Amino acid sequence: MNSKLKGLIVCGVFVVCLVGVALALKFMSPAQDDDSSVSSSAPQQEPAIPIVDYERAQVKNISITNEFGELNISQPKLGEEKWTVDQLDGIEVETVLTASAASTASKLEAKDVAEENASDLDKYGLAQPTAQFTVSYSDKDHSVRTFLIGDESPEKGYRYLCEKDTNKVYIVAESSLLPFMSKLEYFVTLSMLPAPENENDWPTIKDLVVSRSDWDYQVKFRTEEDQTEGIMSMQVMYEPIYMSLNISQSTDITHGMWGLTASDTVKAFPTEEDMKEYGLDSPRATVELSTEEGDSYTLKIGSPVYATDETGKETQEIVSYYACIDGVEGRDAIYIVQAEMLPWADFKMEDVITALMTTNPIADVESVTITGDNADHKLELVSNGDEVTQAKLDGSDVDLDLAKSFYQELISCPTNEIYFEKTKGEPYMTVSINLRSGDADVLEFVKDTDRRTIVLLNGRPQFRIASNWTELFLENVRNLAAGDPIKKFV
């Protein structure tokens, strides 16, 4: 398997599940209660009472009027099982939902008849209906029929319905009527950036730049093919520090835009005022992604959506964010996205980098030199190409296992506090990891305070560590020479 895809398989399955859940939620009645014994999608009792009975492909057009406005669902080519929403021209619609509306319009059925010849439609909410929809059929008579949707019935999950200019009132499952009662945005696809179907089609990240309102810097990632496969991601962080990434912790950051799926759509064709209202004019986070294949995407994460308590009052828990995306055709909309799908909003650099100061395997290391005020040592390593076979410290043989432990303690220098400001003063200790390839990673240790030391990697500030780590490191040099156990820093 391509190493850049490792860690993505579970994520991909999870996204597919989320898409299914999101679509299922669209079909659920807004009146549904968690403790209700009858759901809005309750199965209709047999026998169902047919109101209209056509083939779905015979539905040419559905004109809907409800509290949110007007919209038209049209069949672009007569007889084809495909419908579009006229008012969403330029935005990708969820075909499952438009087909569902056509299915209901072709096979409209009732659970029961509330009244055969109602003298007062107002008591059913049909004198001023909640919504109405007019369906044009391609039958031999070119039928056009209009239906009115009234109040909820006493039985939860059902509503009253009648055909316009008639007095027969039906009781119909609310779930089947939901497409005719919803806002325009109901039909917008929730898939913001589809994931590739084939693992060989995954794009190569050229640049991924994360900007945040709580940062005065940017965090940047790119792909580097020479990362240690199976341990590190093929992506690295290169600003504000250079560091390899932990593949199990960084995949959501580097590849999470592919497969990004919303839970709802707030606004199609948003205006500048809409962007401001939802915090997208000055985003909490902006993610700019470019690929080697030439694609570019920009994700903006705006204001948070908070959870509510049992009284309906907002809590401090963030459950979602408003978001939008550029660079994907048919996504000119503002979405609501669950917070766990937007890790860029609150991740820390320390969460995604490796726990190692450097990532050079010991078999690639020719020597380690240590210089400083009270140190001048050289650890030489002999390798057969696959593993180290001999170790010498300052010209004398040392225990090979101890040498390996010593090197492990060196590259495991604590990296839990990132530091990238300009340093003052000269290094009091320098450790150079010299590779057989001729390259080297040079660690410089500069005093910050009595108890803290700044570590530079190849001339760039990287971390701030406890100064007693260097004291223990030099003690371990003496332990290696004496054949004593290497101590671990805690």
ABEGO torsion letter per residue (X at the ends): XBAAABGAAAAAAAAAAAAAAAAAAAABBAABBAABABBAABBBBOBBBBABBBBAAABABBBBBBAAEBBBBBBABBGBBBBBBAAABGBBBBAAAAAAAAAAAABBBBABBABABBABAAAAGAABBABBBBBBBABAAGBBBBBBBBBBBABBGBBBBBBBGBABBBBBBAAAAAAAABBAAAABBABABBBBABAAABBBBABBBBBBAABABBBBBBBBAABBBGABBABBBAOABBBBBBAAAAAAAAAAABGBBBABBABBGBBAAAAAAAGAABBABBBBBBBAAGBBBBBBBBBBBBBBBAAGBBBABBABBBBBBBGBBGABBBBBBBAAABAAAABBAAAABBABABABBAAABABBBBBEAABBBBBBBBBAGABBABBBBGGBBBBAAAAAAAAAAAAABBAABBBABBBBEBBABBBBBBBAAGBBBBBBBBBABAABBBBBBGGBBABBBBAAAAAAAAAAAAAAAAGBBBBBBX
